[in-house]
Amino acid sequence: IARTARTTRREMAQASASAPFVQWCTSRGCDLRKMDLRDSPRDSKDFVNDAGEAIGSADDAARGRGVYAVVDIKEGERVLTVPYSACISQAGLGKGAGSLADAKLPFENATPAECVAWHLLVARGGDASTNQDTWKPYVDALPAAVDSPTSGLWDRKEVAELQIGEAVFKAALTLGKDAKNARTIAASGALPGGGDERDFAERWAWALSCVRSRAIELSSDGQSGATQAMLVPFVDMLNHKHVDPNVEWTTVAVANDESPDETTVDAKQKLVVALLARRDVRAGEELTISYATQSSLDEFCLYMGFLGGHNPFDSVELFKTTAHAAAWYAEAFKSESGDAVVDKNKAAAVASLFARRAGPGVELRLGWGGRVADVLVDMLVYFNKQIMPDDDPHTMAAHAVRVRCSELVAAFPTSAEEDLAWLEKQSRASDADAETRGRNERRKLAVEYRLRKKALLQHFIEA
C-alpha cells in the first residue's frame, strides 16, 4: 500500500517484499513453511460503465503482493508463528505486548500506537543503545510511503475531494495532532535518526502511517488480556478482506526452546503470535485477514489508503447528535400551511432524554441493509406518534430517514453520475508524468470513497 513520487504503490510493494526480509523472518524464528509471497492482482471490477466495462479501481494501485498457501491447510490449523522477539510493540523492539507503564513514552500521554511508531523509528536508526542492523531487513520491507489522507502526502484540496465532512474533519484533526506531537518530540532533542524538525516530522508521519495501516490489535495472553497495538512481520504482508477472511491472528504458547529473553508463560513455554485457519484453505489460495473487523470505509480510506471493494459494514453519518436530529425534524416536518408542528424546545428536551437513555458514544448512522441507529429510530417514532397518530410511526420514521438521505445526496458538490464519468475518463487517459499520476491516484481514491457513500444513501432512498 505504498507509493513514492516516482514509483507506483504496486512496484514499491513488490520491491519491498524481498528475499532478505524473508530470510530475516526465518532467522528470527518465524515459521513460514506453509506460505509464500506472490503477486496479488485484482480484477478491477469495482466500478463499470454502461457497457459493463471495468473503469478501474483505486485499489489496483494499492495492491502489491499477497501471502499464499503452498500446502492444503485444515480449519483450526496453525498457519504461521512469529516470536515476540521479531515484533515491535508499545513496550519496545522484540518485546511482547506490555503495559504503557513499562514503555518509553515519546511524549506525555502518548497512545499505544504512537509508542509503537516511536520504537519503529528507533529500529529505523538513531538510538545508539539499539543495533539497528538487526531490524534493517524488516524496515526496508516496509512501504516508503503510505499514501492516505492522514499520511501528510495529501494537500488540503486533495483531502477536500473526499466530500464527506466527517472524513475531512477526521483527516484534519489527525494531521494537526500528528504535527503538534512531532514538534513536541523535536523540542526534546531526542530524535531517532537525527536531522532537524522538518526531517523528523516526515519520519514521524511515515512511522505513524505504517502503524495505522499495518499494526494489529493483540491481547497480551491471547485470551482476556487488554488488546494492544503490535507490528508483526509477515503478518502485515497479508491482504485484507471485509467478509470471510480465511485466517485470523491470536497468541499461543509454544515450546520454549529459544532465547531466554522471549516473553514466557513459564520455563517450558513462550508466547508467539500465530495465524490460525478459520476454514479449510487450498494450496495456491491467498491468505487474508481482517485489518479492522466490521469497520466502515473511513478507517481504510483515511488511515490505510485503500477501500477493499464493497464493504457491507460501511455506514454514513446522518446526524451528529440526537439534538441535531431533533432540530432537523422540527424544521423539516411542518403543516401544509408551513406552520411548525413540533416545538423546538420540547424536541430538544426529548432528544436529551433519548441521548441519556442511549449512553455515551452512540453514533447516528445509516448502514447497508437499512441499518439505522436504534436511538434515532426510537426518537423519530416518538415524534411521529405525537404529530401523526393515525399513521404507522415506523413507516413515517423510514420516510424521515429517506428525506434526510435525499438532503445529504443533494448537498454533495458532485453527483454520482459526474463521479463515474470522471473515473471512466481516467481509465482511458494516456500515461502522465509521475506527479500527475500521483495526484490522479489520490483523487481516484477520494472519488471512489465518496461514490460508495452516495450509493449507500441512494440505496436507502430507493429501497
C-alpha positions, 0 to 999 in steps of 0.5 A: 500500500505504498507509493513514492513520487516516482514509483507506483504503490504496486512496484514499491510493494513488490520491491519491498517484499524481498528475499532478505526480509524473508530470510530475516523472518526465518532467522528470527524464528518465524515459521513460514513453511506453509506460505509464500509471497506472490503477486496479488492482482485484482480484477478491477471490477469495482466500478463499470460503465454502461457497457459493463466495462471495468473503469478501474479501481483505486485499489489496483494501485494499492495492491502489491503482493499477497501471502499464499498457501503452498500446502492444503491447510485444515480449519483450526490449523496453525498457519504461521508463528512469529516470536515476540522477539521479531515484533515491535510493540508499545513496550519496545523492539522484540518485546511482547505486548506490555503495559504503557507503564513499562514503555518509553513514552515519546511524549506525555500521554502518548497512545499505544500506537504512537509508542509503537511508531516511536520504537519503529523509528528507533529500529529505523536508526538513531538510538545508539543503545539499539543495533539497528542492523538487526531490524534493517531487513524488516524496515526496508520491507516496509512501504516508503510511503503510505499514501492516505489522507492522514499520511501528510502526502495529501494537500488540503484540496486533495483531502477536500475531494473526499466530500464527506465532512466527517472524513475531512474533519477526521483527516484534519484533526489527525494531521494537526495532532500528528504535527503538534506531537512531532514538534513536541518530540523535536523540542526534546532533542531526542530524535531517532535518526537525527536531522532537524524538525522538518526531517523528523516530522516526515519520519514521524508521519511515515512511522505513524502511517505504517502503524495505522495501516499495518499494526494489529490489535493483540491481547497480551495472553491471547485470551482476556488480556487488554488488546494492544497495538503490535507490528508483526512481520509477515503478518502485515504482508497479508491482504485484507478482506471485509467478509470471510477472511480465511485466517485470523491472528491470536497468541499461543504458547509454544515450546520454549526452546529459544532465547531466554529473553522471549516473553514466557508463560513459564520455563517450558513455554513462550508466547508467539503470535500465530495465524490460525485457519478459520476454514479449510484453505487450498494450496495456491489460495491467498491468505487474508485477514481482517485489518479492522473487523466490521469497520466502515470505509473511513478507517481504510480510506483515511488511515490505510489508503485503500477501500477493499471493494464493497464493504457491507459494514460501511455506514454514513453519518446522518446526524451528529447528535440526537439534538441535531436530529431533533432540530432537523425534524422540527424544521423539516416536518411542518403543516401544509400551511408551513406552520411548525408542528413540533416545538423546538424546545420540547424536541430538544428536551426529548432528544436529551432524554433519548441521548441519556437513555442511549449512553455515551458514544452512540453514533447516528448512522445509516448502514447497508441493509437499512441499518439505522441507529436504534436511538434515532429510530426510537426518537423519530417514532416518538415524534411521529406518534405525537404529530401523526397518530393515525399513521404507522410511526415506523413507516413515517420514521423510514420516510424521515430517514429517506428525506434526510438521505435525499438532503445529504445526496443533494448537498454533495458538490458532485453527483454520482453520475459526474463521479463515474464519468470522471473515473471512466475518463481516467481509465482511458487517459494516456500515461502522465508524468509521475506527479500527475499520476500521483495526484490522479491516484489520490483523487481516484481514491477520494472519488471512489470513497465518496461514490460508495457513500452516495450509493449507500444513501441512494440505496436507502432512498430507493429501497 
